[in-house]
């Protein structure tokens, strides 16, 4: 057989093999799906921020209302929410009484400490940087940063940290982040109502892009519960937006896993405004000084 004829037959055999694979049921679906693009600056200018679901176990709401919405000057969590175990309910009730009695209670936000997960999730703004094997999430309040490893596993032994050990993978158009090993610091709590946490805390986040029409349901739940800063987002934007559905479980605190959403809006600005809590620890003279984290020894 001549060399040209041998090459011609080789190409035919290769093409036949490819066509044969394509005919196998499900082979085409095994090709890597395109990675969804979550880039951009996303605003969630609502306080306290978590969007309770319409049904099912969900986040606490504020019993103190102003114009029908959460009164952020008085954080009185619904300690009767059935997701809370009795001990946790008592802690939430105590914090609510403190909030009604004076200026409030310490939390990681007003004490200038790392907010932790899930406390940080309804932050006023966020930006996600997606890389091949790593994701970085940057939050506007206090310039907080999280690092997430893609297609990795949690180590057998985890050293607790403020934002925990986070690993992630894509499920079609959804980014799924699993976080454990979240450090329980002196002011650590799950939400603005002082709901406690334990070393067993686990948080699963699911991010996906949704249409403006789909987002209306989340916006409505947000408006029903939270106060809003209209200036932080573009009211005329009608394109797709980012929505986070997260699930929290901690058998030492909660009777059941519970979920809530954060439905972002398109941010009006194209760069972050510096926001550093520790540069203003005196709180306008209306509260005691914030207990800013300090090192016990010099870095150098």
Secondary structure, DSSP 4 states (H G I P E B T S, - for coil): --HHHHHHHHHHHHHHHHHHHHTSTTTGGGSPPPPP---SEEE--EES--EE-SSSSB---BSSEETTEE-TTS--B-TT-TTB-HHHHHHHHHHHHHHHHSS----TTTTT----TTTTTT-SEEEEEE-SSEEEEEETGGGEEEEEEET----SS---BTT-EEEEEEETTEEEEEEE-B---TT--SSTT-----TT-EEEEEEEEE-HHHHHHHHHHHHHH-EE-GGGB-TT--S-EEEEEEEEE-TTTBSS-EEEEEE-EEBS-SSPPP--GGGGTTGGGTSPPP-----SS---
